[in-house]
Amino acid sequence: MSSKMITTMRLFLISCVALVGSSCGRADSGEQPAEHNRLTAAEEAAGWQLLFDGETTDGWRGYNREDLPEKGWEVRDGNLVLLERVADAEDWGGDIVTEQVFGNFELSLEFSVTPAANSGVFYRAVEAPGQPMWHTAPEFQVLDDSGYVAMGGTDTHTHMTGDNYDLHASVGAVMTPVGDWNHARIVVDRGHVEHWLNGVKTVEYELWSPDWEQLVAESKFADYPEYGRATMGQIGLQDHGNEVQYRNIKIRPIRP
């Protein structure tokens, strides 16, 4: 890496607070500035809507369930928290989805990972009995990248934060340290998809294009014919057994 690139990355991290509204603060600080989980007047005028109010889990339920899991997810200090899985606990956690469905949209949220954490943000998810969410929906990967590598993780090409999981690797992604906040943005406009991490576009692709079809055919999704085919679906958060916090989850539908 050139010295110019290193300098640029350092400047980017320094400016992270400005990019995501002071959201680079520690996730365990207990402080909840008034602006979190609220829309500004400009956002309301632009058509944004909150998917998490910072106080309740209203608008969310378990994937393939009518209710939200009583154990495994909680609201803490204004954050939607996926708890560390308790071994042998019954009815613990599981993926959750919005009650609303969306077609074309811009999604914005912030997340903070713990050491070795693994999760993901799914979009256009479709529920089907006996079928996990990842069989149908593309995923913005959420991961403790450094911890994954330190523990011997080798599949780093398309399984890191900001990737389109198992299909497209991130370009230029820069995460904040474990425990700090990151900003994710996902744009889905018909077949065009973009992933953004902390103000940097990490992935861009076209659903159903020849390139996409080939990547799917060569991936773990090859055996799941419904993967990525839906034009409308739910927003989902993945339970992979590790504590991850989410906040400022908001969406702006894109009209035809």
C-alpha positions as a printed Julia matrix, in Angstrom:
256×3 Matrix{Float64}:
   0.0     0.0     0.0
   1.34    3.41   -0.94
   1.98    6.14    1.63
  -0.7     8.22   -0.08
  -3.28    5.47    0.43
  -2.27    5.04    4.08
  -2.61    8.76    4.67
  -6.03    8.77    3.0
  -7.23    5.89    5.19
  -6.04    7.63    8.35
  -7.78   10.85    7.36
 -10.91    8.87    6.65
 -10.97    7.35   10.13
 -10.42   10.76   11.7
 -13.38   12.15    9.76
 -15.63    9.19   10.6
 -17.44   11.16   13.29
 -18.48   13.73   10.72
 -19.57   11.09    8.27
 -21.88    9.18   10.58
 -23.02   11.77   13.06
 -20.63   11.05   15.92
 -21.43    7.35   15.64
 -17.81    6.26   16.05
 -18.23    6.45   19.84
 -17.95    3.41   22.03
 -20.94    1.1    21.85
 -20.75    0.41   25.58
 -20.62    4.05   26.67
 -24.25    4.02   27.8
 -24.73    7.46   26.29
 -27.62    7.92   23.89
 -27.56   11.33   22.17
 -31.0    12.68   21.4
 -30.45   12.49   17.65
 -30.15    8.69   17.61
 -33.17    6.79   16.32
 -34.86    9.99   15.24
 -35.5    11.57   11.87
 -34.6    15.14   11.07
 -37.12   17.38    9.38
 -35.11   17.1     6.17
 -35.15   13.29    6.34
 -38.9    13.24    6.9
 -39.38   15.56    3.94
 -37.21   13.25    1.81
 -39.4    10.25    2.66
 -37.25    8.46    5.24
 -38.94    6.27    7.86
 -37.56    4.74   11.04
 -37.42    0.97   11.34
 -36.31    1.1    15.0
 -37.5     3.68   17.52
 -34.76    3.07   20.1
 -37.25    2.01   22.77
 -39.19   -1.0    21.49
 -38.96   -3.79   18.93
 -42.17   -2.65   17.25
 -42.12   -3.43   13.55
 -39.89   -6.49   13.9
 -40.58  -10.2    14.35
 -38.75  -13.46   14.05
 -38.1   -14.86   10.59
 -40.83  -17.4     9.85
 -42.47  -16.42   13.15
 -45.39  -14.22   14.15
 -43.6   -12.9    17.22
 -40.14  -11.66   18.19
 -37.95  -14.15   20.12
 -38.27  -13.38   23.83
 -34.64  -14.36   24.38
 -31.69  -13.36   22.26
 -32.75   -9.84   21.25
 -33.29   -6.81   23.47
 -33.37   -3.02   23.44
 -30.51   -1.61   25.54
 -29.47    2.03   25.88
 -31.32    2.89   22.7
 -29.73    0.07   20.69
 -31.23   -3.08   19.19
 -28.94   -5.74   20.65
 -28.39   -9.28   19.48
 -27.17  -11.12   22.57
 -24.45  -13.74   22.79
 -26.04  -17.15   22.38
 -26.46  -19.14   25.58
 -25.49  -22.77   25.09
 -28.41  -25.21   25.25
 -30.93  -22.39   25.79
 -34.36  -23.15   24.34
 -36.03  -20.77   21.89
 -32.98  -18.53   21.89
 -32.78  -15.78   19.31
 -32.89  -16.41   15.61
 -32.96  -14.08   12.63
 -35.44  -11.2    12.74
 -37.16   -9.29    9.92
 -39.23   -6.17    9.44
 -42.98   -6.56    9.32
 -43.0    -4.32    6.25
 -41.75   -5.37    2.83
 -39.76   -3.14    0.5
 -38.84   -3.2    -3.16
 -36.55   -0.33   -4.15
 -35.0     1.61   -1.29
 -32.06    3.22    0.44
 -31.34    1.66    3.84
 -29.13    3.31    6.46
 -28.08    1.9     9.82
 -25.22    1.77   12.3
 -23.72   -1.33   13.9
 -21.11   -2.22   16.49
 -19.47   -5.63   16.82
 -17.92   -7.45   19.75
 -14.78   -9.61   19.44
 -15.35  -12.51   17.0
 -18.86  -11.27   16.2
 -20.64  -12.32   13.03
 -23.97  -11.04   11.71
 -25.45   -9.59    8.55
 -28.1    -7.32    7.06
 -30.36   -9.04    4.54
 -32.59   -7.34    1.99
 -35.57   -8.48   -0.06
 -35.85  -11.5     2.21
 -38.73  -13.88    1.54
 -40.1   -16.18    4.24
 -40.75  -19.82    3.5
 -41.39  -22.6     6.05
 -38.29  -24.62    6.8
 -36.06  -22.35    4.76
 -33.46  -20.06    6.36
 -33.29  -16.42    5.35
 -29.95  -16.72    3.58
 -31.47  -19.08    1.02
 -33.43  -16.19   -0.49
 -31.83  -12.86    0.4
 -28.57  -11.09   -0.47
 -26.51  -10.1     2.58
 -24.41   -7.13    3.62
 -21.86   -8.97    5.79
 -21.24   -7.72    9.34
 -18.16   -9.21   11.0
 -15.26   -8.58   13.37
 -12.86   -8.74   10.45
  -9.66   -8.55   12.48
 -10.89  -11.14   14.97
 -11.92  -13.48   12.18
  -8.44  -13.34   10.66
  -6.73  -13.65   14.06
  -8.7   -16.83   14.79
  -7.49  -18.38   11.56
 -10.31  -17.44    9.23
  -9.11  -17.89    5.67
 -12.22  -17.24    3.56
 -11.66  -13.48    3.41
 -12.48  -12.79   -0.25
 -16.25  -12.38   -0.04
 -17.0   -12.97    3.64
 -15.8    -9.68    5.2
 -17.71   -6.62    6.39
 -19.32   -4.72    3.54
 -19.18   -7.67    1.13
 -22.15   -9.03   -0.73
 -21.72  -12.28    1.12
 -20.17  -15.1    -0.93
 -20.47  -13.16   -4.21
 -18.81   -9.73   -4.25
 -15.75   -8.67   -2.25
 -15.47   -5.19   -0.74
 -13.25   -2.56   -2.3
 -11.76    0.09   -0.03
 -13.65   -0.95    3.11
 -12.39    0.51    6.39
 -13.94   -0.62    9.68
 -13.66    1.13   13.01
 -12.15   -0.81   15.96
 -14.23   -3.44   17.76
 -16.73   -1.74   20.05
 -16.97    1.42   17.96
 -19.79    2.25   15.58
 -19.83    1.76   11.83
 -22.28    3.16    9.29
 -23.8     0.89    6.64
 -25.81    2.02    3.65
 -27.53   -0.25    1.13
 -29.14    1.0    -2.06
 -31.41   -1.31   -4.04
 -32.96    0.26   -7.14
 -34.6    -2.33   -9.36
 -31.64   -4.58  -10.2
 -28.92   -2.14   -9.2
 -27.38   -2.67   -5.74
 -24.76   -0.71   -3.8
 -23.11   -1.41   -0.43
 -21.49    1.47    1.48
 -19.39    1.24    4.65
 -18.44    4.38    6.59
 -18.97    6.58    3.56
 -17.09    4.39    1.07
 -18.86    2.41   -1.64
 -17.59   -1.13   -1.16
 -19.72   -3.14   -3.58
 -21.78   -2.42   -6.69
 -23.56   -5.03   -8.79
 -26.55   -5.76  -11.01
 -28.99   -8.43   -9.94
 -29.84  -11.0   -12.63
 -27.07   -9.83  -14.97
 -24.94  -12.49  -16.72
 -22.06  -11.77  -14.3
 -24.35  -12.14  -11.28
 -25.85  -15.36  -12.63
 -22.38  -16.84  -13.07
 -21.3   -15.84   -9.56
 -24.41  -17.4    -8.06
 -23.87  -20.59  -10.04
 -20.35  -20.84   -8.59
 -21.37  -20.0    -5.01
 -23.04  -21.72   -2.06
 -26.36  -20.33   -3.36
 -26.32  -22.47   -6.51
 -28.62  -25.02   -4.9
 -31.22  -22.44   -3.84
 -33.27  -21.3    -6.86
 -35.08  -18.51   -4.98
 -31.88  -16.75   -3.93
 -31.89  -13.1    -5.0
 -34.96  -13.45   -7.24
 -37.48  -11.43   -5.23
 -38.29   -7.89   -6.29
 -39.8    -7.14   -2.87
 -39.08   -8.48    0.58
 -38.18   -7.77    4.17
 -35.11   -6.28    5.79
 -33.49   -8.89    8.03
 -30.85   -9.0    10.77
 -28.93  -12.23   11.26
 -28.39  -14.08   14.51
 -25.06  -15.87   14.18
 -24.63  -16.4    17.93
 -22.55  -13.3    18.78
 -23.39   -9.95   20.36
 -23.91   -7.17   17.83
 -25.66   -3.84   18.33
 -27.71   -1.89   15.81
 -29.18    1.6    15.88
 -30.43    4.42   13.63
 -32.1     1.93   11.3
 -33.97    3.93    8.69
 -35.17    3.43    5.14
 -36.2     5.62    2.22
 -38.34    3.89   -0.4
 -37.3     4.7    -3.97
 -40.31    5.33   -6.18
 -40.4     4.14   -9.81
